Amino acid sequence: MVKVFFRGLTVQLLNPNQLFSVFRVSITKAFLAGLCLSLFFAACTANNSAKTNNVTAADNPGKTKTSVVRFGYQKSAILLKSKGVLEKRLQPEGVSVEWTEFPAGPQLLEAMNVGSIDFGHTGESPPIFAQAAGASLTYIAGIAPSPASSAIIVPQTSPIKSVTDLKGKKIAFQKGSSAHYLLVQILEKYGLKYSDIKPAFLPLADARAAFVKGSVDAWVIWDPFYAAASKTINARVLIDGKGITKQGGYYLASRKFAVENQQTIKAILEEIKKLEDWSSKNRQAVAETLAPVLGIDLEAMKKAVNRKQFGIVPINAELIAAQQEVADTFYRLKLIPKQINVKEAMLTPEEYAALSPS
């Protein structure tokens, strides 16, 4: 196994036997050289994406061209991988599944942009930052919102008692994540400006360490790590997303994968929907499955699972409008370099209908 480090990502290269079966090439060195070159020239993807975006699913109606789905996931949503439902569904069709774990949505979509993965899920914010950077991605389906599953937490003994007390304070969160947008929404709701706080852009593990050490005043985090922090590091909830968060995130695919593999995508969404429906009715089993896998106390995991809203939702006009509001907000705050139109990363209603789970 070979690892290549690029812009904060660790890309694992498969062994020669795996490469032969997945990519059907016989010269391993040629493949490795090609992959390195693709990473070196990743900055060119913005120009290439404009060409790719001109392709629509109508050009390849109902077809599946891939023999492997490279699925990016975050540890907080590991159940899909643990259950193995995608492998069981796709194997008869000659399609295998490869899984790559990411600490958060921004890293996942960066990997998608450079061609390392085909499919994955994030909160509402990462696709905005990715699209603004020229990434060629496509919204596939929405994720049901779980407002109570994200929060701003502070140390138990902190003098911070209300949102207004955050003025001038150092707050940790993953830049470009759902936590980022939740913070913006909360600040604005309580009359504060984004410039009133001191952002500390930290990935999950680093944010936790900074919070424990006391080098940040607050942390914006999501479940199940929010539930775990509340139990294990003496954290106090300042405010959660209830009444604020309206979106749960999205499943996304690279544009090329989306237009060439409709049958596979529909099958994936059908299995996700079945698992979400099962999870909603079997929360105890979900918690018992995830707790040891994630190394989180069972009681904390139960709390996280019980406040989660399971399900996927179709992309519609209301969801598109809500996502455009996210984009406009980040542009207004000068957090993305240009104004974007999220519809450019959407399929047509007819194409979404073709992908909709039966």
N, C-alpha and C positions, 0 to 999 in steps of 0.2 A: 504493500500500500504506500503510495507517494502522496505527500501533502504539499500543496502550493499555497502560499499566503498572498492574498491580493486584496487591498483596500479593506482590511479588517476581517476578511473571510478566509476560512480554511477550506480549500477545495481538495477533496480526496479523489485521487485517480485510481481507477480500478486496476486489477491485475490483468495480465495479458489474456488469460482464458476468458475472463468476463468481458474484456474489450472485444474479443472476437465474436462472442455471441450477441452482444448488444449492437455493436456498430458494423459488424461483418467486414472488418478489414484485417489484413494479414500482417501488416507491418506496424508493430507496436510503436516503434520510434517515430514513425510518421504521425501517428495519432497524437503522441505526447508533444511533438513539436507544434502540431496544429493547435492543440489546446493552449499551449503557452502563448502562441502568437495571438489567439483569440482573446486571452486575458490582457496581453500587452496593448492591444488595439481596442480595448473596450470603449474608449472615449469616442470611437467612431460609430458606436451603435445608435447614437442620436440621429445621425444622418441616414443610417440604414432603416431606422424605424419608420421614417416618413414614407419610404417605399413600401414597407410591409403593411402599414396601416391602410394602404389602398386596396389590399386584398380583403375580400369578404367571404363569409362562410358559403355564400351562394355559389362561389367558384368551385367548391368541393362538396356539394350537397351529400350529407349522410355518410361521408367516407371516413375511414380510419387508416392512417398511414404509418402510425408508430408501432413498434413492437415492445416498447418500454415507456412507462410513465415515470418521470423523475419528479417525485412529490416532495415539496418542501413543507416542513411542519415546525411548529413551536411546541416545546415540551408541555405547555399548559393544555395542549389539545392532542395528546399522544394516544388517546383511546382508539382513534381510527387505525393507527398503526398496530396497536396492541391486539386488536380484534382480528386483524388479517382479512377483513371482509373484501377489500379491494382485490387482493390477490386471488381469492376464491372466485370472485365474479369475472375477472378479466383473463384468468389463466386459460379457460376453454377457448377464448378468442385469440390466443397466442400472444397476449400482452402481459408483460411482467411489471412489477412496481419496484422502484428504488426510492429509498427514503433518506432525506438529509435534514438534520435538525439545525434550527437557527435560534439564537437567543431572543429575537424579536422580528417584527415585520419589516423594518427597513433593510436589515441584512438579507432577509429572504428575497425581497424584491430586487435587491442589487444582484443577487445570484441569478434571478430570473432574467434580468437585463443582459447579463453577460453570457446567457445560454447554458447555465449549469443545471437549472431545473425547468420543468414545464408547467407545474401546477402548484398552488399553495393557497394559504389563507392568511389574512392580516386584519388589523383594525381598519378604521376608515381613513386614517391619516397617511400611512405609508404609500398607498397608491398615488396620493396627491403629490408627494415629494418625488416619487419615481417618475410620474408623468411630466412634472416640471423639469426634470433632468433629462427628458427625451427618451425614457424607456418605452419599449413597445410591449404594452400589456393590455389585457382585456378583462373586464369585469364579467364573471360567469354567474354568480349568484350571491345573494345577500345572506348574512348570518343574523339570526334573531337577536335583538338587543337584550343585554343583561345589565341594566343600570346599576344595580347594587353590587356588581362584581368588580368595580374599580373604585379607588378612593385616594384621597390625600391622607397620609398618616404622619403622625409626629411622635416623638418620644413621650412616654407616659408622663414624665415630669416636666415637659416643655411648658413654657409660659404662654405659648400660642393657644388661644382658646376659641378663636373665630377666624374666618377667612380673612377678614380685614387685618388681622395680626400678621399675615404673611408679607405685608409690605416691607421691603428691604431685606427679606429673608432669602436664604439660599435653598433652592428646591431641586431635588434630584429627579430626573426622569429620562427616559430614552427619547432622544430627539426624533421627531417625525413619526412617533408612535401614537396609539390611541390615548395614552396617558398625556401626551403633549396637548392634544386637542381638548381633553377633559379639563386640564389645568386652565387653558385659555378660556373655556366656557365658564368655569367657576369664577375666575377672576373678574370677568366682565359682568357676570350676574351680580356680584357683590361690589361693583363700582371701582374695581382696581384695574390698572392697565398692566399689560404684559411687561412693560418696562419698569413696573414697580417692584418686580421680584428679580432675584439673581438666579438665572437658570444654571443648573449643573447637568450638562448632557452626559449621562452615564448609562451604560448597558446594565441589565438586571443585576448581575453578580457584583459589579463595582458599586452600583447604587446601594445595594444592601450593605456592603462593607462600609461605605461612607456613612450610612445611616447609623449603623451600630457604633462606629467610632465617634460619631457626633460631629463630623465635619460638614454635614448638611443639616438644615433645620427641619426639613420635611421631605417626603418621598411620595411620588404619584405612582401607583402600582395597581396591578390587576391580579385577579385570582388565577391559580390557587396560591400564588406567592403572597398576595394580600392577606389571605386567611392565615397562612403560615406565619407571616410577620406579626400579625396581631397576637398570635399565641406564643411565639418563641422568642421574640426580641423586645418584648415589653412595649409594643407600639400602641398608640391610641388613634382611633379614627377621628379625623377632623371633620371630614365631609365625604360622602360617597356620591355616586353618579345619579342617584334617584332624582327624577325631575329635571335632569340635565342631559344625560346621554340618550340619544334617540336612535343610534345605529349600533349594530353589533359587529360590523366588519364585513369582509367579502372573501369569497373564493375567487381567485384570479388565475389566468393562464397567459402564457406568452401568446402574442397575436398569431404567430405561425402555427403553434400547437392548436389553438382554438379553431382556426379555419380548416385545419386538415384532419381533425379527429373528433367530429361531432358525436359519432356513436360511442366512442370511448368516454367522452365527457358526460354524455347522458347517463351512461352506466355508472360512472363515478358519483354523480349527483344522486342517483337512485339509491346507491348503497349508503351514502352519507345521510340521506333522509331517513332510511330505515334505521340506521344506528342512532340518529337523533331521537326518533320516535321511541325506540327501545330505551334509550338513556333517560328520557323524561319519565318513563314508567318504572324504572329500576335504578333509582338514585343511590340506594344503599350499595348495590352491586357495582355501580360506577365508582363510587368512593373507595370501595374495597379493592377494586382493580387498580386504580390510579395511585393510591397512597404509597404502596411499596415501590412502584415504578418510579415515582417522583421523589421518594424519600421524604414525604410529608406526613406528619402525624394524622392518623385516621380521623380524629375529631375535627381537625382543621379542614381536612379534605371534605368531610361531610358538609361542613358549613359552606364551603365553596360550591359544591355540587348542588346543594339545596337552594342557593340563591341564583343559580344559573338558569336562564331561559333557553331551552334546547330548540333547535329547528333551523331550517334554511328558508329564505324568502325570495321570491322572484324579483328580478330587476324590473322596476316600473318607473313611471314618471315621478312619483313622490320620492323614491329612493335616489333617483338621479338629481332631483332638485336639492335634496338634503346634502348629497355629496358635493354638489357645486357650491353650496354654502360653506362647506369645509374648505374648499379650494380658495374661495374668495376671501375667507378669513385669514388664511395663511399668507395670501398675497398682500392683503391690507397691512399685515404686521411685518411685511418684508422678510418673511421666513422662507419663501420660495422666490426664485429669480424672475419669474414671469407669470402673467395671468394665464390660466389654462381653461379649456373647455372640456369638462369630463366626458361629454358625449362622444368625443373623439376616441375614447377608450371603451366605448360601449358597442354592442351588437345591435341589430335592428330588432324590433318586437317579434318579427317572424322568425329570426334566428334564435332568439331566446325561447320562443315557443317550441322550436325543434329540439332544444336541449332540456326542456322542462321534464323533471322526473315523472314517470307514469304513475 
